Amino acid sequence: MKNKIYYTFWIFFISICGFFTSCEEDGDVRDGIRPVSFKATAVTRTITEGDAITYVDSSLNVMSRLWTFEEGSIATSDLETVDVTYPIGSGQSLNAENQLPSYLTTLEVTHDDGTVERGKFLVGVYKEVSADFTVNNQEIVVGGRATFASGVKDLKSAWEDARDQDVIEWTFEGGTPATSTAENPTVTYNTLGTYKVTLSAHRQSPLSESTKTVEGYITVVEPVPFVPSSAVELEDETISISFNGDFEPVIGQEAFVEVKVNGVDFAVESLSVDANVTSKLNIKLQDPIYQDDVITVSLLPGSNIVAIDTRSPETFTDLAVEPFVEQYLLSEGGFDEALDTDWIKLLQNATIDGISEVLIADPPTGTPTGVVPSGKVINLALNRNGGTTQGNAIAETAATEVNLVAGRNYVIKFKRYMTAGTPNILFRFNNQGGANQLAFNSMSADPNSVDRWIESELKFTALAAHAGKFNIASAWAAYADFYVDDIVIESDEARP
């Protein structure tokens, strides 16, 4: 890196003009032209923090002088020649107008005849260049690539005509290319081992250089098999396969994936890398698939699908695809914490905003059945005030929007414990009866239905009214304890 110093112009300009203003006694035209008596110079006006400026007063007939140095290592001086250091910590950067903030240096000279002249310099103290870098991955398989990012600071020169010589230079041990002047270069490593990386930065004016070297920064390892970890069905007739690596863009490779639905080949409409997670391949099918379908996917040999580290995915056959199940109101943790945080959502469904007017209790045990709730449970305590309350009094279990799709099949699954005399249970939307509610027969007159934990479900086809806040109510003004836990609403889609 060459060092070109842009001082000549400023030395010349300062030497001639001195950047001075003067205060003299009024003269008379008979005095003629006075000789130049004030001459102050500085070797430069722009330096890097920690460097020094030499100031020289060559004025004539000097009786006294006073230098004043803003932010300098010394505040004042009466010497003819003085070196002033501008220490680390006073450095500046170019401001939004691309100008360097400056510090003021002044010189006041009193001549033998009593006249006073003054001059000033605006000094720019620039921050040192600092070199730093990062990389997207420090461990790379043989033949893989790493993308580096420069973190160099304060590289821009104070003077525009010097900026074409402000440069950075990378050195990549074991990499291809071995050197680069790009800000964010991509480097390929083809040989096992550990390798150092060096980044050097050079600012031309005022001169500053910085180098950072990290030994063993990059480790190149043997490639691991590029294989899928799982395959799941998404909502829109799409199968998503997760891999242990990130893909390059995939174009025109549909013929190399084979999808079977219930043992029958299904046509593939498109194959692409997921737009948000590049370690996933998405297969879009031409025809609808359903929740009860058995789906498998295979990757055939001969494709041009590759990872960004140049690995090719290994072929596989009949990888099982997990069906998509739309879920709402999954209650995990047994309501041990606040009710509004114990209810969680799955996938894209709405959050639970809160639950009110219920009791949190330890689960009763009763007759053992093998069905065990997750922890504490909700006790709806239906119509606890008995005949003093209005029939169909509501005990709200949630204040979430559960917006089911009309015409689709769903099932409400839950664990429940009832005492004798428990009325029928109504699952309601928006606290409304009629088409908004679904009735669950508690069968509390059957001894096998009471005083024990039972897994229950209620299947139904959603109407347009099955949308809004989800509640549970009793069917009439009776009283009983109804305990419930692990509630979930799931899609119950079957192939017609």
C-alpha positions in Angstrom: 0.0 0.0 0.0 1.6 3.3 -1.1 1.7 6.3 1.1 1.0 9.6 -0.7 1.1 12.7 1.6 -1.1 15.6 0.7 0.7 18.2 2.7 2.5 20.4 0.0 -0.6 22.6 -0.8 -1.4 23.4 2.8 2.2 24.1 3.8 2.5 26.5 0.9 -0.9 28.1 1.6 -0.3 28.5 5.3 3.2 29.8 4.7 2.0 32.6 2.4 -1.3 33.5 4.2 -0.7 32.2 7.7 -4.5 32.1 8.2 -4.0 35.2 10.3 -5.9 38.3 11.3 -4.1 41.3 12.7 -4.7 44.2 15.1 -2.2 47.0 14.6 -1.9 50.7 15.5 -3.3 53.0 12.9 -0.6 53.9 10.4 0.0 56.9 8.2 0.4 56.9 4.5 3.8 58.3 4.9 4.9 55.1 6.6 4.8 53.5 3.2 4.3 49.8 2.9 5.2 47.9 6.0 7.3 44.8 5.6 5.7 41.4 6.4 6.3 41.0 10.1 3.9 38.1 11.0 4.5 34.6 9.7 3.1 31.4 11.4 3.2 28.0 9.8 2.2 24.4 10.5 3.5 21.3 8.8 -0.1 20.0 8.3 -3.6 20.8 9.5 -5.0 17.2 9.4 -3.6 14.4 11.4 -4.5 11.0 12.8 -5.2 10.9 16.6 -2.0 10.3 18.5 0.1 12.1 15.9 1.8 15.5 16.4 1.8 18.9 14.5 4.9 21.1 14.5 4.0 24.8 14.6 6.6 27.5 13.7 6.5 31.2 14.4 8.8 33.0 12.0 7.5 36.5 12.8 9.9 39.5 12.9 10.6 41.8 15.8 8.8 39.7 18.3 8.5 41.0 21.9 6.2 38.1 23.0 4.0 35.4 21.6 1.3 33.1 22.9 0.1 29.9 21.2 -3.2 28.4 22.3 -4.0 24.8 21.4 -7.6 23.5 21.6 -7.6 19.8 22.5 -3.8 19.6 22.3 -1.4 17.8 24.6 -0.4 21.3 25.9 -2.8 24.2 26.3 -0.5 27.1 25.6 3.2 27.9 24.6 5.4 30.9 24.1 8.1 29.0 22.1 9.0 29.8 18.5 8.7 26.1 17.5 6.5 23.8 19.3 5.3 20.2 18.8 1.7 19.4 19.9 0.3 16.0 20.1 -3.4 15.3 19.7 -4.0 12.2 21.8 -6.2 9.2 21.3 -9.7 10.0 22.4 -9.9 13.3 20.6 -10.3 11.7 17.2 -13.2 12.8 14.9 -15.0 11.3 11.9 -16.4 13.0 8.9 -19.8 14.5 9.6 -23.0 14.2 7.6 -21.8 17.0 5.3 -18.6 15.1 4.6 -16.6 17.6 6.6 -14.1 17.0 9.4 -14.8 18.7 12.7 -11.9 20.9 13.7 -10.1 22.3 16.7 -8.8 25.8 16.8 -5.1 26.8 17.3 -4.3 30.5 17.7 -1.1 32.6 17.8 -0.9 36.1 19.2 2.3 38.0 18.5 3.2 41.4 20.1 6.0 43.2 18.2 8.7 45.5 19.5 6.7 48.5 18.4 3.7 47.4 20.4 1.6 46.3 17.5 -0.3 43.0 17.9 -1.0 40.4 15.2 -3.0 37.2 15.4 -3.4 34.1 13.3 -5.4 30.9 13.6 -5.4 27.4 12.3 -8.3 24.9 12.1 -6.9 21.5 12.9 -8.6 18.2 12.0 -7.8 15.3 14.2 -9.0 12.1 12.6 -9.7 8.7 14.1 -7.3 5.8 13.5 -8.5 3.2 11.0 -9.6 0.0 12.7 -9.8 -3.3 10.9 -12.3 -6.0 11.8 -14.3 -8.7 10.1 -16.8 -11.5 10.4 -17.8 -14.6 8.4 -21.0 -16.4 7.8 -19.6 -19.8 8.8 -16.2 -20.6 10.4 -16.5 -24.4 9.8 -16.8 -25.3 6.1 -16.8 -28.6 4.3 -14.2 -29.3 1.7 -15.2 -27.5 -1.5 -17.5 -25.2 0.4 -17.6 -21.4 0.4 -17.5 -18.7 3.1 -18.6 -15.1 2.8 -16.6 -12.6 4.7 -17.8 -9.1 5.8 -15.5 -6.2 6.4 -15.9 -4.2 9.6 -13.3 -1.6 8.9 -14.1 1.8 10.5 -12.9 5.4 9.6 -11.4 4.4 6.3 -12.5 7.5 4.3 -9.8 10.1 3.7 -10.5 13.7 4.7 -9.7 14.9 1.1 -11.7 13.6 -1.8 -8.8 13.4 -4.2 -7.1 11.0 -1.9 -10.0 8.6 -1.5 -9.2 6.5 -4.5 -6.2 5.2 -2.5 -8.3 4.2 0.5 -8.2 0.4 0.2 -8.7 -2.8 2.1 -6.9 -6.0 1.3 -7.8 -9.5 2.4 -5.5 -12.5 2.6 -7.0 -15.9 2.8 -4.6 -18.7 3.8 -5.7 -21.9 2.0 -8.6 -20.1 0.1 -9.5 -19.3 -3.4 -9.0 -16.5 -4.2 -6.0 -16.0 -1.9 -6.4 -12.2 -1.8 -9.2 -9.8 -2.4 -10.0 -6.1 -2.2 -13.8 -6.6 -2.2 -15.7 -5.5 0.9 -17.5 -8.8 1.3 -15.7 -11.5 -0.6 -16.7 -15.1 -1.0 -13.9 -17.6 -0.7 -13.7 -21.4 -1.6 -11.7 -23.8 0.6 -10.7 -27.1 -1.1 -8.3 -28.6 1.4 -8.8 -30.0 4.9 -7.2 -27.9 7.7 -7.4 -24.7 9.7 -6.5 -21.4 8.1 -5.8 -17.8 9.1 -7.5 -14.8 7.7 -5.9 -11.3 7.5 -7.6 -8.0 6.7 -5.5 -4.8 6.2 -6.9 -1.3 5.8 -5.1 1.8 4.4 -6.4 5.4 4.6 -4.4 7.8 2.5 -5.1 11.2 4.1 -4.3 11.6 7.0 -2.3 8.4 6.8 -3.6 5.5 9.0 -3.3 1.8 8.6 -4.6 -1.2 10.5 -4.3 -5.0 10.2 -6.2 -7.8 11.9 -5.0 -11.4 11.6 -6.8 -14.4 13.2 -4.9 -17.7 13.3 -7.0 -20.8 12.7 -10.1 -18.7 11.9 -11.5 -21.1 9.2 -11.7 -24.8 9.7 -12.3 -27.1 6.7 -13.8 -30.5 7.5 -14.8 -33.6 5.6 -18.3 -33.3 4.2 -21.2 -35.0 6.0 -24.0 -36.7 4.1 -26.6 -34.3 2.9 -29.8 -35.9 4.0 -33.4 -35.0 4.9 -34.5 -34.9 8.6 -38.2 -34.6 8.2 -41.1 -34.0 5.7 -44.3 -32.3 6.6 -47.5 -31.4 4.7 -48.3 -27.7 4.6 -51.8 -26.2 4.1 -51.7 -25.5 0.4 -51.0 -28.9 -1.2 -47.3 -28.4 -0.4 -44.8 -30.8 1.1 -41.8 -29.3 2.9 -38.6 -31.4 3.4 -36.0 -30.2 5.8 -32.3 -31.0 5.2 -29.0 -30.5 7.1 -27.7 -27.9 4.8 -28.7 -24.9 2.7 -29.6 -25.1 -1.0 -28.6 -23.2 -4.1 -31.7 -22.1 -6.1 -33.4 -25.1 -7.7 -34.8 -24.8 -11.2 -36.3 -27.5 -13.4 -35.8 -30.5 -11.2 -39.4 -31.6 -10.7 -38.8 -34.9 -12.5 -36.4 -36.0 -9.8 -38.9 -36.1 -6.9 -41.6 -38.7 -6.7 -44.7 -38.3 -4.4 -47.1 -41.1 -3.6 -50.5 -40.6 -2.0 -52.1 -43.7 -0.7 -49.7 -45.7 -2.9 -50.6 -43.8 -6.1 -48.1 -41.4 -7.9 -49.2 -37.8 -7.6 -48.2 -35.1 -10.2 -45.6 -32.5 -9.0 -46.4 -29.0 -10.0 -43.2 -27.3 -8.8 -40.0 -27.9 -6.8 -38.3 -24.9 -5.1 -36.2 -23.8 -2.2 -38.2 -22.3 0.6 -38.1 -18.5 0.4 -37.6 -18.1 4.1 -35.6 -21.2 5.2 -33.1 -22.2 2.5 -32.5 -25.6 4.2 -36.0 -26.7 3.0 -37.3 -28.0 -0.3 -40.9 -27.4 -1.1 -42.9 -29.7 -3.4 -46.2 -28.3 -4.7 -48.7 -30.9 -5.9 -51.2 -30.5 -8.6 -54.1 -32.3 -6.9 -55.5 -31.9 -3.3 -54.3 -34.0 -0.4 -56.2 -34.7 2.8 -55.4 -35.2 6.4 -56.0 -39.0 6.4 -53.8 -39.6 3.3 -50.7 -41.6 3.6 -48.0 -39.7 1.7 -44.4 -40.6 0.9 -41.8 -38.8 -1.1 -38.6 -40.0 -2.8 -35.6 -38.2 -4.4 -34.4 -40.0 -7.5 -30.7 -40.1 -8.7 -29.3 -37.8 -11.3 -30.6 -34.4 -10.2 -28.7 -31.2 -10.3 -29.8 -30.2 -6.8 -26.9 -28.9 -4.8 -26.1 -27.2 -1.5 -24.3 -23.9 -1.2 -21.3 -25.9 0.1 -21.4 -28.0 -3.2 -22.8 -31.2 -1.6 -25.5 -33.1 -3.4 -28.4 -34.5 -1.4 -28.3 -38.3 -1.1 -31.2 -40.1 -2.8 -33.9 -41.5 -0.5 -37.1 -43.6 -1.0 -40.6 -43.4 0.5 -39.8 -40.8 3.2 -43.0 -40.5 5.3 -44.8 -37.1 5.3 -46.4 -35.9 8.5 -49.9 -34.7 7.7 -51.0 -31.1 8.4 -53.4 -30.8 11.3 -54.9 -27.4 11.9 -54.9 -26.8 15.7 -56.4 -24.3 18.1 -56.6 -23.9 21.9 -53.9 -26.4 22.9 -53.7 -26.1 26.7 -50.3 -27.3 27.9 -48.8 -27.1 31.4 -52.0 -27.8 33.3 -52.7 -24.1 33.9 -49.9 -24.0 36.5 -49.2 -20.4 35.6 -51.5 -17.5 34.7 -54.3 -18.6 32.6 -53.6 -16.2 29.7 -50.1 -17.7 29.3 -50.8 -21.4 29.8 -52.9 -21.5 26.7 -50.8 -21.6 23.6 -51.3 -21.8 19.9 -49.8 -24.1 17.2 -48.9 -23.2 13.6 -50.7 -20.2 12.3 -53.6 -20.0 14.7 -54.7 -17.2 16.9 -53.2 -16.6 20.4 -55.2 -17.1 23.6 -55.8 -13.6 25.0 -57.2 -14.6 28.4 -59.5 -16.8 30.5 -61.9 -15.5 33.1 -64.5 -16.7 35.6 -63.0 -20.1 36.2 -61.3 -21.9 39.1 -57.8 -23.4 39.0 -57.5 -26.6 41.0 -55.5 -29.6 41.6 -57.0 -32.4 39.5 -59.2 -34.8 41.4 -58.1 -38.5 41.2 -61.2 -40.6 41.4 -61.2 -44.1 39.8 -58.0 -44.8 37.9 -58.3 -44.9 34.2 -54.8 -44.3 32.8 -55.9 -40.8 31.6 -53.8 -38.2 33.4 -54.2 -34.4 33.0 -51.0 -32.3 32.5 -51.1 -30.6 36.0 -53.5 -28.2 37.5 -56.8 -28.1 35.7 -59.8 -25.8 35.1 -62.8 -26.4 37.3 -65.8 -24.7 35.5 -67.9 -25.0 38.7 -71.0 -24.8 36.5 -73.7 -22.5 37.9 -72.2 -22.6 41.3 -74.9 -20.4 42.7 -77.6 -22.9 41.7 -81.1 -21.6 41.3 -80.1 -18.0 42.0 -78.5 -17.7 38.6 -80.1 -17.5 35.3 -80.2 -20.7 33.2 -77.4 -21.2 30.7 -75.0 -19.0 32.8 -71.7 -18.7 31.1 -68.4 -19.8 32.5 -65.8 -18.5 30.1 -62.8 -20.6 29.4 -61.1 -18.3 26.8 -61.3 -15.0 25.1 -59.6 -15.9 21.9 -60.8 -15.7 18.3 -61.2 -19.3 17.0 -62.2 -18.7 13.4 -63.0 -22.1 11.9 -63.6 -22.5 8.2 -67.2 -23.2 7.3 -67.7 -26.6 5.6 -64.5 -28.2 7.1 -64.6 -31.0 9.6 -63.2 -30.4 13.1 -63.0 -32.3 16.4 -62.8 -30.9 19.9 -60.5 -33.1 22.0 -60.2 -32.8 25.8 -59.7 -34.6 29.1 -62.6 -34.3 31.5 -63.7 -35.3 35.0 -67.3 -34.9 36.0 -69.2 -35.3 39.2 -72.7 -36.7 39.3 -75.4 -34.4 38.1 -73.2 -32.5 35.6 -75.4 -31.1 32.9 -74.7 -31.2 29.2 -71.8 -29.0 28.2 -72.2 -26.4 25.4 -69.2 -25.3 23.4 -70.1 -21.8 22.3 -68.7 -19.1 20.0 -69.3 -15.4 20.8 -71.4 -16.4 23.9 -74.3 -17.2 21.6 -76.7 -20.1 21.4 -78.3 -21.6 18.3 -76.0 -22.3 15.4 -73.1 -20.9 17.4 -73.1 -23.7 20.0 -72.1 -27.4 20.0 -73.6 -29.7 22.7 -71.5 -32.4 24.4 -73.6 -35.0 26.3 -71.9 -35.5 29.6 -73.8 -38.8 30.3 -73.5 -38.0 34.0 -76.2 -40.6 34.8 -73.8 -43.3 33.7 -71.5 -44.3 36.6 -68.7 -45.0 34.1 -68.8 -41.4 33.1 -68.3 -39.8 36.5 -65.6 -39.5 39.2 -62.8 -40.4 36.8 -60.7 -38.9 34.1 -61.8 -39.7 30.5 -60.6 -38.6 27.1 -63.5 -37.2 25.1 -64.0 -35.7 21.7 -66.8 -33.9 19.8 -66.8 -34.1 16.0 -68.6 -31.5 13.9 -68.7 -29.7 10.6 -68.0 -26.0 11.0 -70.7 -23.5 10.1 -70.1 -19.8 9.4 -71.3 -19.2 13.0 -68.3 -21.2 14.4 -66.0 -18.2 14.6 -65.2 -15.8 17.4 -64.5 -16.1 21.1 -64.7 -19.7 22.5 -66.7 -20.4 25.6 -68.0 -23.4 27.6 -71.5 -23.2 29.2 -73.9 -25.6 31.0 -77.1 -26.6 29.3 -79.4 -25.6 32.2 -79.4 -24.1 35.7 -78.0 -27.0 37.6 -74.8 -27.3 39.6 -71.9 -29.6 39.3 -68.1 -29.5 39.1 -66.8 -30.1 35.6 -63.0 -30.4 35.3 -61.3 -30.0 32.0 -57.7 -30.1 30.7 -55.6 -30.4 27.5 -58.2 -28.9 25.3 -57.6 -28.7 21.5 -59.6 -28.1 18.4 -58.2 -29.9 15.4 -59.1 -30.2 11.8 -60.6 -33.6 11.0 -60.2 -33.7 7.3 -60.8 -37.0 5.4 -60.5 -37.8 1.7 -64.1 -37.9 0.2 
